[in-house]
Every structure is written in structure tokens, then in C-alpha cells.
């Protein structure tokens, strides 16, 4: 079976997000001063072959922990759909 994973990787809430802080500061310059506390992360999509959804979830989880997210500084979540 083929699955598609939509993965979101974000900085941990307790850590400073310099990109988010810069974007938040720039919102005033484009006329959006009401936008606050922007956090910038990554969105990753991938397709995976697996016997079933549970196996696919395990593979995506492994990819996130070992390669796609820095577990010291980032968190991740993902949605899996069959294609």
C-alpha cells in the first residue's frame, strides 16, 4: 500500500525562534501590527510504501526522529493518508 505523510516540524515552545521573531517584527512594516508570536517551522511531505497504516506510521516516526527533526530543539506531528 502507498501512503502520504504530511509532517510539521516546529521549534519547541520553550526555545527562542529567531525566524519567527523577525517575521513578527516585520508584520508592523506591512500594516499588520495585530499579528503576534509568529513561529516558523518546516512542512515536509513524503510518500511511503508499507503493508498497512500502522507500519507506515512507524516508518514516518523513525524518519522524523532520526533525520527530519532535531529532537533536542524541535517537535513534530504528522498526518497519514492512503493514496
Backbone as a chain_set.jsonl record, in Angstrom:
{"seq": "XXXXXXXXXXXXXXXXXXXXXXXXXXXXXXXXXXXXXXXXXXXXXXXXXXXXXXXXXXXXXXXXXXXXXXXXXXXXXXXXXXX", "coords": {"N": [[0.843, -1.179, 0.0], [0.37, 2.308, -0.59], [1.2, 5.294, 1.028], [0.757, 8.723, 2.043], [2.494, 11.109, 3.832], [2.071, 13.992, 5.761], [4.044, 16.167, 7.29], [4.758, 18.206, 10.057], [7.21, 20.214, 11.39], [8.3, 21.894, 14.17], [9.828, 24.552, 16.124], [10.607, 23.92, 19.546], [8.347, 25.039, 22.053], [9.464, 26.245, 24.297], [11.83, 27.289, 23.433], [13.698, 29.972, 21.925], [12.662, 31.423, 18.871], [14.222, 32.625, 16.341], [13.659, 33.222, 13.612], [10.865, 33.363, 13.606], [10.557, 35.506, 15.356], [11.693, 37.586, 13.862], [9.91, 37.68, 11.691], [7.565, 38.332, 13.055], [8.248, 40.914, 13.932], [8.413, 42.201, 11.462], [5.807, 42.312, 10.622], [4.551, 44.641, 11.452], [5.642, 46.452, 9.666], [4.35, 45.87, 7.29], [1.808, 46.61, 7.681], [0.343, 45.053, 9.481], [0.081, 45.059, 12.445], [-1.311, 43.711, 14.398], [-0.687, 41.035, 14.287], [0.918, 38.594, 16.12], [3.497, 36.79, 17.916], [4.664, 34.895, 15.996], [5.641, 31.723, 14.789], [8.072, 29.878, 13.124], [8.403, 27.078, 11.097], [8.886, 23.852, 9.546], [7.391, 22.237, 6.746], [6.907, 19.055, 5.596], [6.457, 16.678, 3.057], [5.959, 13.273, 2.234], [6.029, 10.191, 0.42], [5.272, 6.821, 1.074], [5.83, 3.333, 1.001], [4.134, 0.708, 2.469], [3.01, -2.122, 4.402], [0.696, -1.737, 5.885], [-1.278, 0.811, 7.588], [-0.345, 1.167, 10.218], [2.306, 0.226, 10.121], [3.318, 2.066, 8.285], [3.084, 4.435, 9.799], [4.962, 3.916, 11.823], [7.317, 3.914, 10.302], [7.39, 6.552, 9.326], [7.552, 7.922, 11.751], [10.06, 7.038, 12.638], [11.688, 8.172, 10.608], [11.288, 10.88, 11.137], [12.326, 11.144, 13.777], [15.007, 10.353, 13.427], [16.042, 11.819, 11.289], [14.53, 14.016, 10.117], [13.687, 15.842, 12.086], [15.177, 17.752, 14.675], [15.463, 16.469, 17.622], [16.198, 17.634, 20.014], [15.706, 20.338, 19.799], [13.332, 20.642, 18.404], [9.858, 19.839, 17.73], [7.501, 17.483, 16.375], [4.701, 16.602, 14.294], [2.416, 14.522, 12.493], [0.247, 13.699, 9.736], [-1.277, 10.958, 8.208], [-2.189, 9.555, 5.134], [-3.878, 7.315, 2.962], [-2.936, 6.683, -0.37]], "CA": [[0.0, 0.0, 0.0], [1.112, 3.561, -0.636], [0.689, 6.313, 1.94], [1.361, 10.048, 2.006], [2.621, 11.719, 5.156], [2.245, 15.438, 5.866], [4.783, 16.315, 8.541], [5.06, 19.566, 10.508], [8.3, 20.285, 12.359], [8.282, 23.235, 14.758], [10.71, 24.737, 17.27], [9.944, 23.704, 20.833], [7.762, 26.288, 22.557], [10.319, 26.844, 25.316], [13.032, 27.841, 22.808], [13.592, 31.167, 21.108], [12.526, 31.192, 17.44], [14.686, 33.877, 15.732], [12.927, 33.497, 12.369], [9.53, 33.796, 13.991], [10.669, 36.84, 15.954], [11.926, 38.521, 12.757], [8.655, 37.805, 10.948], [6.645, 39.085, 13.913], [8.657, 42.321, 13.861], [8.14, 42.728, 10.121], [4.366, 42.448, 10.405], [4.228, 46.069, 11.604], [6.077, 47.146, 8.447], [3.428, 45.626, 6.176], [0.477, 47.04, 8.087], [-0.351, 44.018, 10.256], [0.636, 45.071, 13.8], [-2.063, 42.83, 15.28], [-0.141, 39.68, 14.219], [1.899, 38.443, 17.204], [4.025, 35.466, 18.278], [4.827, 34.008, 14.841], [6.624, 30.635, 14.912], [8.4, 29.389, 11.785], [8.846, 25.687, 11.096], [9.019, 23.193, 8.247], [6.363, 21.289, 6.34], [7.541, 18.029, 4.755], [5.567, 15.614, 2.596], [6.663, 12.132, 1.665], [5.23, 9.006, 0.112], [5.91, 5.651, 1.668], [5.226, 2.022, 0.759], [4.082, -0.08, 3.702], [1.983, -3.161, 4.384], [-0.53, -1.211, 6.479], [-1.129, 2.156, 8.139], [0.478, 1.13, 11.43], [3.691, 0.102, 9.672], [3.681, 3.353, 7.689], [3.264, 5.384, 10.906], [6.241, 3.615, 12.467], [8.397, 4.342, 9.408], [7.416, 8.015, 9.33], [8.042, 8.305, 13.072], [11.508, 6.796, 12.624], [12.305, 9.189, 9.749], [11.249, 12.16, 11.856], [13.233, 11.117, 14.928], [16.407, 10.139, 13.051], [16.545, 12.663, 10.21], [13.785, 15.216, 9.739], [13.544, 16.775, 13.209], [16.198, 17.752, 15.718], [14.639, 16.207, 18.799], [16.619, 18.495, 21.127], [15.194, 21.686, 19.608], [12.099, 20.684, 17.626], [8.816, 18.832, 17.886], [6.871, 17.197, 15.089], [3.483, 15.805, 14.229], [2.142, 14.201, 11.096], [-0.994, 13.051, 9.335], [-1.01, 9.923, 7.213], [-3.354, 9.203, 4.329], [-3.628, 6.305, 1.932], [-3.085, 7.212, -1.72]], "C": [[0.886, 1.24, 0.0], [0.402, 4.58, 0.252], [1.412, 7.625, 1.696], [1.356, 10.596, 3.417], [2.826, 13.218, 4.996], [2.808, 15.708, 7.256], [5.016, 17.798, 8.824], [6.118, 19.489, 11.601], [8.364, 21.732, 12.847], [9.31, 23.342, 15.885], [9.931, 24.467, 18.561], [9.486, 25.048, 21.399], [8.663, 26.999, 23.557], [11.554, 27.533, 24.722], [12.715, 29.088, 21.995], [13.517, 30.761, 19.635], [12.929, 32.481, 16.723], [13.951, 34.227, 14.434], [11.523, 34.008, 12.677], [9.53, 35.201, 14.564], [10.867, 37.894, 14.858], [10.643, 38.741, 11.946], [7.643, 38.606, 11.756], [6.961, 40.577, 13.84], [8.337, 42.955, 12.521], [6.655, 42.93, 9.848], [3.929, 43.905, 10.533], [4.54, 46.83, 10.319], [5.125, 46.939, 7.28], [1.974, 45.903, 6.572], [-0.326, 46.008, 8.847], [0.181, 43.964, 11.695], [-0.094, 44.147, 14.771], [-1.571, 41.385, 15.245], [1.003, 39.567, 15.219], [2.377, 36.988, 17.286], [4.084, 34.471, 17.116], [5.9, 32.969, 15.16], [6.841, 30.076, 13.516], [8.951, 27.972, 11.9], [8.981, 25.166, 9.681], [7.803, 22.313, 8.006], [7.013, 20.343, 5.336], [6.468, 17.042, 4.328], [6.435, 14.486, 2.061], [5.676, 11.014, 1.377], [5.999, 7.794, 0.589], [5.122, 4.399, 1.306], [5.28, 1.243, 2.066], [2.935, -1.076, 3.604], [0.642, -2.656, 4.91], [-0.238, 0.158, 7.102], [-0.23, 2.173, 9.376], [1.965, 1.05, 11.088], [4.176, 1.421, 9.064], [3.935, 4.396, 8.766], [4.604, 5.164, 11.599], [7.406, 4.098, 11.62], [8.52, 5.864, 9.378], [7.964, 8.522, 10.661], [9.559, 8.14, 13.156], [12.227, 7.852, 11.792], [12.357, 10.54, 10.456], [12.283, 12.197, 12.977], [14.697, 11.057, 14.522], [16.939, 11.143, 12.033], [15.83, 14.01, 10.079], [13.644, 16.256, 10.841], [14.723, 16.63, 14.164], [15.455, 17.652, 17.042], [15.029, 17.037, 20.021], [15.927, 19.858, 21.031], [13.813, 21.758, 18.955], [11.109, 19.601, 18.056], [8.226, 18.58, 16.503], [5.534, 16.505, 15.31], [3.238, 15.516, 12.752], [0.768, 13.57, 10.949], [-0.643, 12.098, 8.199], [-2.298, 9.635, 6.458], [-2.951, 8.181, 3.275], [-3.856, 6.955, 0.576], [-3.221, 6.095, -2.738]], "O": [[2.002, 1.224, 0.519], [-0.822, 4.709, 0.23], [2.54, 7.641, 1.204], [0.34, 10.554, 4.112], [3.651, 13.66, 4.197], [2.134, 15.504, 8.266], [5.421, 18.551, 7.939], [5.948, 18.794, 12.603], [8.467, 22.668, 12.054], [9.631, 22.343, 16.53], [8.737, 24.755, 18.646], [10.162, 26.064, 21.238], [8.63, 28.225, 23.656], [12.246, 28.274, 25.42], [11.62, 29.24, 21.454], [14.231, 29.856, 19.203], [12.083, 33.349, 16.509], [13.654, 35.396, 14.185], [11.058, 34.974, 12.072], [8.625, 35.992, 14.297], [10.276, 38.972, 14.921], [10.335, 39.869, 11.563], [6.943, 39.459, 11.211], [6.059, 41.404, 13.704], [8.019, 44.143, 12.463], [6.293, 43.657, 8.922], [3.041, 44.354, 9.809], [3.804, 47.735, 9.927], [5.096, 47.759, 6.363], [1.04, 45.485, 5.889], [-1.555, 46.073, 8.863], [0.682, 42.923, 12.122], [0.428, 43.83, 15.839], [-1.985, 40.579, 16.079], [1.951, 40.352, 15.173], [1.721, 36.079, 16.778], [3.611, 33.341, 17.237], [6.94, 33.295, 15.731], [5.874, 29.827, 12.797], [9.848, 27.704, 12.699], [9.165, 25.933, 8.736], [7.253, 21.721, 8.934], [7.598, 20.783, 4.346], [5.656, 16.614, 5.148], [7.508, 14.719, 1.505], [4.627, 10.91, 2.011], [7.227, 7.75, 0.516], [3.891, 4.41, 1.306], [6.334, 1.132, 2.693], [2.006, -0.893, 2.818], [-0.416, -3.084, 4.449], [0.91, 0.602, 7.134], [0.56, 3.1, 9.555], [2.785, 1.733, 11.702], [5.309, 1.84, 9.302], [4.893, 5.164, 8.668], [5.301, 6.125, 11.923], [8.379, 4.634, 12.151], [9.627, 6.402, 9.401], [8.762, 9.46, 10.684], [10.255, 9.006, 13.686], [13.26, 8.373, 12.212], [13.357, 11.254, 10.376], [13.028, 13.168, 13.109], [15.547, 11.644, 15.193], [18.152, 11.312, 11.915], [16.488, 15.042, 9.944], [13.495, 17.443, 10.549], [15.201, 15.525, 14.423], [14.888, 18.634, 17.522], [14.253, 17.126, 20.972], [15.6, 20.464, 22.051], [13.189, 22.819, 18.951], [11.479, 18.594, 18.659], [8.428, 19.366, 15.577], [5.277, 15.912, 16.358], [3.787, 16.185, 11.876], [0.21, 12.997, 11.885], [0.187, 12.407, 7.344], [-3.363, 9.49, 7.058], [-1.829, 8.19, 2.77], [-4.829, 7.682, 0.38], [-3.356, 6.361, -3.932]]}, "num_chains": 1, "name": "protein.A"}
